[in-house]
Amino acid sequence: MNEIHHSFGGDWTEKKLTVLKKYLGAYTKALKNTGFQLYYIDAFAGTRYRMSVDESENESEQLMLFPEFSEIEKKFFEGSARIALQLEPSFHKYIFIEKNQDHYEDLLKLKNEFPEKADKIEVIQGEANETLLKLLKTIDWRKGRAVLFLDPYGLQVRWKTIEMIARTRGIDLWYLFPLASALNRLLRRDGQISDSLKNRLNDVFGTDEWFKEFYSPVDSYTLFGNIESMQKNTDFTAIKKFLIKRLKGIFAGVAENPLELKNSKNVPIFLFCFAVGNPKGKKLALKIAEYILNSSEK
């Protein structure tokens, strides 16, 4: 399968997948005798990381930016789809969502690679947000439970999708949030952000309150009088706190210690966040997730 040829990055990739693997293993063991139908859902199952940044790229393209990597940092890892399929006890159903035609076809080959689980594998070609909104309505969440992995290549995940996930009250969510790569670098210091980008960030956070959180008014005294402008007053920590606050508003429980994935310059480029939807299962789920996240920081 070609998945390992288009899912690559630096050490942060290995950390992310290690955290996911540990949680999936603990999850299936904890729920194997509960009678629930267990799902693993991967909403960006075959996406490719972009490896360079062109300062001339337009704003639309920048929404998908990832930081630059040196040749030394380009390592290959097994993708999340294969990791999930290798684990025992297994899930009852594996659902992989991918928009790209080539990657979709690669994911279909998993049925040949794991013939004993072929009847459990479903590969859906489509845009992640739209597909998830339809898919989650088809599952009986009184009888089902799931781990959902959101690993977008930029600011593709809409807040209404996150809300739908939380409303099922049956999903444990792992969400890779693009911190420096797609968000922080787009927040201009002077606050002069285009309407199109503001709308996109409103969709990502589900509110326009992010602007008040990340910017503050400042007065400039000139020959023409007092001029009020906006100034960026946020950093990675502030963005993390805002995102966690938003998640807490809709999920039963949210890990307080999302994993900061950093590049070779020690700059946080992603936040790997965990949220649990079911109130009855939140205590155990958070205990496991926070332990794994703490261990991964060392």
GIHUCOR-V471444 format. One record per residue. N is the residue number from 0. RES is the residue in one small letter. OMEGA is omega in radians with two decimals (* if undefined). NEAR is the number of other ideal C-beta (glycine too) atoms within 10 Angstrom. Layout:
# GIHUCOR-V471444
N_RES_OMEGA_NEAR / N_RES_OMEGA_NEAR
This chain:
# GIHUCOR-V471444
0_m_-3.06_17 / 1_n_-3.04_14 / 2_e_-3.10_25 / 3_i_3.12_13 / 4_h_3.09_11 / 5_h_3.01_16 / 6_s_-3.12_24 / 7_f_-3.13_17 / 8_g_3.12_24 / 9_g_-3.12_20 / 10_d_3.13_13 / 11_w_3.11_21 / 12_t_3.12_21 / 13_e_3.12_14 / 14_k_-3.12_19 / 15_k_-3.10_22 / 16_l_3.09_20 / 17_t_3.09_15 / 18_v_-3.13_20 / 19_l_-3.12_22 / 20_k_-3.14_17 / 21_k_-3.11_18 / 22_y_-3.14_21 / 23_l_3.12_22 / 24_g_3.12_18 / 25_a_-3.10_17 / 26_y_-3.09_23 / 27_t_3.09_19 / 28_k_-3.10_13 / 29_a_-3.04_14 / 30_l_-3.01_18 / 31_k_-3.10_13 / 32_n_-3.07_8 / 33_t_-3.12_10 / 34_g_3.11_7 / 35_f_2.97_17 / 36_q_-3.03_16 / 37_l_-3.12_19 / 38_y_2.89_22 / 39_y_-3.11_27 / 40_i_-3.14_27 / 41_d_-2.96_26 / 42_a_3.03_27 / 43_f_-2.86_22 / 44_a_-3.07_29 / 45_g_-3.04_25 / 46_t_-3.10_22 / 47_r_3.07_15 / 48_y_3.05_18 / 49_r_-2.95_17 / 50_m_-3.13_15 / 51_s_-3.13_10 / 52_v_3.08_15 / 53_d_-3.07_10 / 54_e_-3.12_5 / 55_s_-3.11_6 / 56_e_-3.13_13 / 57_n_-3.02_8 / 58_e_-3.14_12 / 59_s_-3.14_10 / 60_e_-3.11_13 / 61_q_3.12_18 / 62_l_-3.11_21 / 63_m_-3.04_18 / 64_l_2.93_22 / 65_f_-3.10_21 / 66_p_3.13_24 / 67_e_3.09_13 / 68_f_3.06_19 / 69_s_3.12_10 / 70_e_-3.14_6 / 71_i_-3.08_8 / 72_e_-3.10_17 / 73_k_-3.14_12 / 74_k_-3.13_12 / 75_f_-3.14_13 / 76_f_3.02_17 / 77_e_-3.12_15 / 78_g_-3.08_28 / 79_s_-3.12_24 / 80_a_-3.12_26 / 81_r_3.12_18 / 82_i_-3.13_19 / 83_a_-3.10_25 / 84_l_-3.12_20 / 85_q_-3.01_14 / 86_l_3.01_16 / 87_e_-0.06_8 / 88_p_-3.06_14 / 89_s_2.99_19 / 90_f_3.09_23 / 91_h_-3.10_14 / 92_k_3.08_18 / 93_y_-3.12_23 / 94_i_-3.12_22 / 95_f_-3.11_29 / 96_i_-3.13_24 / 97_e_-3.11_27 / 98_k_-3.07_18 / 99_n_-3.06_16 / 100_q_-3.12_9 / 101_d_-3.12_12 / 102_h_3.05_23 / 103_y_3.14_18 / 104_e_3.07_15 / 105_d_-3.13_23 / 106_l_3.09_28 / 107_l_-3.13_15 / 108_k_3.09_13 / 109_l_3.12_23 / 110_k_3.08_16 / 111_n_-3.13_9 / 112_e_3.12_14 / 113_f_-3.04_17 / 114_p_-3.14_9 / 115_e_3.14_8 / 116_k_-3.06_17 / 117_a_-3.12_11 / 118_d_3.12_9 / 119_k_-3.03_17 / 120_i_3.03_19 / 121_e_3.12_15 / 122_v_-3.10_22 / 123_i_3.07_19 / 124_q_3.13_16 / 125_g_3.08_15 / 126_e_-2.95_13 / 127_a_-3.09_23 / 128_n_-3.11_19 / 129_e_-3.11_13 / 130_t_-3.14_19 / 131_l_-3.13_24 / 132_l_3.10_15 / 133_k_-3.06_11 / 134_l_-3.04_19 / 135_l_3.10_20 / 136_k_-3.08_10 / 137_t_-3.08_6 / 138_i_3.08_19 / 139_d_-3.03_8 / 140_w_2.97_18 / 141_r_-3.11_8 / 142_k_-3.06_10 / 143_g_3.05_16 / 144_r_-3.07_23 / 145_a_2.87_24 / 146_v_-3.13_23 / 147_l_-3.12_23 / 148_f_3.08_25 / 149_l_-3.08_21 / 150_d_-3.08_24 / 151_p_3.11_19 / 152_y_3.12_18 / 153_g_-3.10_20 / 154_l_-3.08_22 / 155_q_-3.04_22 / 156_v_3.14_23 / 157_r_-3.13_20 / 158_w_3.13_15 / 159_k_3.05_12 / 160_t_3.10_21 / 161_i_3.12_23 / 162_e_3.12_13 / 163_m_3.10_18 / 164_i_-3.13_27 / 165_a_-3.08_18 / 166_r_3.11_14 / 167_t_-3.08_18 / 168_r_-3.14_17 / 169_g_-3.03_23 / 170_i_2.92_24 / 171_d_-3.03_26 / 172_l_2.92_22 / 173_w_-3.01_23 / 174_y_3.08_22 / 175_l_-3.06_22 / 176_f_-3.11_23 / 177_p_-3.00_25 / 178_l_-3.11_22 / 179_a_-2.98_20 / 180_s_-3.06_27 / 181_a_-3.05_24 / 182_l_-2.99_24 / 183_n_-3.11_19 / 184_r_3.12_14 / 185_l_3.12_19 / 186_l_-3.09_17 / 187_r_-3.12_13 / 188_r_-3.08_10 / 189_d_3.10_11 / 190_g_3.14_17 / 191_q_-3.09_8 / 192_i_-3.10_18 / 193_s_3.13_11 / 194_d_-3.12_7 / 195_s_3.12_11 / 196_l_3.08_17 / 197_k_3.13_13 / 198_n_3.11_11 / 199_r_3.13_21 / 200_l_3.03_20 / 201_n_3.11_16 / 202_d_-3.11_17 / 203_v_-3.08_24 / 204_f_-3.13_21 / 205_g_-3.11_17 / 206_t_3.02_16 / 207_d_-3.13_11 / 208_e_3.14_13 / 209_w_-3.10_21 / 210_f_3.12_16 / 211_k_3.14_9 / 212_e_-3.00_16 / 213_f_-3.11_21 / 214_y_3.08_20 / 215_s_-3.13_12 / 216_p_3.08_9 / 217_v_3.12_13 / 218_d_3.07_8 / 219_s_-3.11_10 / 220_y_-3.10_8 / 221_t_3.10_7 / 222_l_-3.11_4 / 223_f_3.11_6 / 224_g_-3.09_7 / 225_n_3.13_8 / 226_i_3.12_10 / 227_e_3.11_8 / 228_s_-3.14_12 / 229_m_-3.13_17 / 230_q_3.12_12 / 231_k_-3.13_14 / 232_n_-3.10_13 / 233_t_3.04_17 / 234_d_-3.09_11 / 235_f_-3.13_17 / 236_t_-3.14_10 / 237_a_3.10_13 / 238_i_3.11_22 / 239_k_-3.14_17 / 240_k_-3.13_12 / 241_f_3.13_17 / 242_l_3.14_21 / 243_i_3.11_19 / 244_k_3.13_12 / 245_r_3.13_19 / 246_l_3.14_21 / 247_k_-3.12_13 / 248_g_-3.08_12 / 249_i_-3.13_17 / 250_f_3.11_24 / 251_a_3.13_18 / 252_g_-3.14_22 / 253_v_3.11_22 / 254_a_-3.11_24 / 255_e_-3.02_11 / 256_n_3.11_15 / 257_p_-3.10_24 / 258_l_3.05_23 / 259_e_3.11_21 / 260_l_-2.99_25 / 261_k_3.08_18 / 262_n_-3.08_21 / 263_s_3.10_14 / 264_k_3.11_7 / 265_n_3.09_7 / 266_v_3.10_14 / 267_p_-3.13_20 / 268_i_3.09_21 / 269_f_2.93_27 / 270_l_3.08_21 / 271_f_-2.98_21 / 272_c_3.10_22 / 273_f_3.08_26 / 274_a_-3.13_27 / 275_v_-3.04_25 / 276_g_-3.04_24 / 277_n_-3.11_17 / 278_p_-3.11_11 / 279_k_-3.09_9 / 280_g_-2.99_20 / 281_k_-3.06_17 / 282_k_-3.13_12 / 283_l_-3.11_14 / 284_a_3.13_25 / 285_l_3.13_19 / 286_k_3.14_13 / 287_i_-3.08_21 / 288_a_-3.11_26 / 289_e_3.07_16 / 290_y_3.14_15 / 291_i_3.13_20 / 292_l_3.11_21 / 293_n_-3.13_12 / 294_s_-3.09_11 / 295_s_3.13_17 / 296_e_-3.05_9 / 297_k_*_4
